[in-house]
Amino acid sequence: MHGWTIGGWSAPGPMNGTDTFFWRIGATPLTRPHVTWLWFLDAEPDWNTFLDGCRWIVGRLPRLTHRVVDTTVRAGTPAWAPDPHFRLTRHVHRMRLPDPGGLRDLLDLVEWRNSTDFDPLHPPWEATLVEGHGEDRAAILLKWHHSIGDAVTIVSVMNRLLPDAAPAGLPDGPRRPDERVDRRTAPVGRPPLTSAAHGVAAGTRAVLRETVRWLTTPNAAGARARIAGRAAAQLLRPVAPSPLLRGRSSASRYGMVSVPLTDLKAAGRGADVSVTSAYISAVLGAFHRYHEYHGVHHGSVPTLVPVNIRQPFETGAGNIIASVRIAGPVGDMSAPARMAAVHRAITDARNVLLREVCTTLADLGSWVPGMVHRWAVPPVLRSGVDLVVTSVPGFSRPTYAAGAHVTNAVAWAPRGGAAANVTMASHDGTCAIGTNLDPAAVTDTGLFHHCLEQSLHEMITG
């Protein structure tokens, strides 16, 4: 690899605890942790231009050439190591939709690509240029394993790499002032087994050192233990799952809904809540309508809300996130009342979040053997979470990829054993909401999308 690289995306090394968790739960189809991001383009890019652009991005992000080396017993910390057989065309593809190539055809392709596993011997990501979407339009489908990084990580780095105007060529000029070169970049060659083992061992030693420090630091240990206890109580508090959403399968049904960001902001301001709280309220309002249609009256559903705990200066790969669990109100109430209830619940849950506690507990979790993740985690997630609601920042400016304008972007996050994961990403003034529904739980997906559109309309119009 030549040229500058973005710091934190270059050096091989051990995963953190959260990365490890996502890597281990990927062994089970029900909890497959794939993240998908679809960019809608206003024109069909030239294939060679797209391929060259992908090659240029990989040059800036050498982590995309690394594979995962796990421990023999799948306990402890895996490590990233250069793939000795990396080949760009193994990860970059080109497909064409059947004529006339409507939205449902595109979503069906996304479902199919997301249902396939990554080869564990190679870097877990892929990019697909999808041609034939509408007349002279296309889309780019990005799919990556959650162990590479959370959506905030990927959005942040793509915001730095993609231009805000149609480029005349590859952007090999001077980097932006805030982009630091990581000079620890390792060449992409065959890593000795001892090097990979050293990375695993180094990560394991770091986890042990941090755990001992965390548990034995005078005065602070008791406070940390109390905060950890409150956080655990919040996550484990009994919330009755919905009888309507009890079914589970590894199948997915994807959909999308778009709403102007200004409308969502106005709805939040009207109820004195954040945009995120307004959005989550709309999703819960949709589930209220869905339950009501089926004659099921249920007050709340266990809802998981991922929270970004990354600092602005942390631009590297990996997951720096936590999650809060609330009793998502799906009972009969007005939109403003639901927004206020959601806002209070999330605020209370976030008050017991402490980054140091979250990361240390995640590091301790890396010692849970892979067999436990495979057989025990899915039932726990299935019984403890009905709904995951995710909100991530998107492109806040005009963005171009392979010379084409990105007109919209929608993300789908993994369900993790829940009945649904609904994800919102903003893009140039539009909020695209991607729905990842389990058809065994949400058996009438068309009805649910109708309920979601009604719920958003009710909230925005007041």
Protein Blocks (a to p, Z undefined) as FASTA:
>chain_A
ZZjddehilbgcdddfklmmmmmmmmpmkloccdddddddfbdcdfklmmmmmmmmmmmm
mmlmcccdddfkopajddddddfkbcfklmpccdddddehiaklmmmmmmmmmmpccdfk
bccddddddehiajhiacddddddfklocfklmmmmmmmmpccbdcfbdcfbccdfklcc
dfkbccdddddfklmmmmmmmmmmmmmmmmmmmmmoghklmmmmmmmmmmmmmmmpccdd
dfklmpccfbdcdddddddfklmmmmmmmnopafklmmmmmmmmmmmmmmmmnopacfbd
cddddddfbdfklmbgcjddddddddddfbdcdfklmmmmmmmmmmmmmmmgcfklmmmm
mmmmmmpcfklmmmmmmmmmmmmombdcddddddfbdcdeehiacfbdcddddeklpabd
cddddeehiacddddddfklmmclmlmmmmmmmmmmmmmnZZ
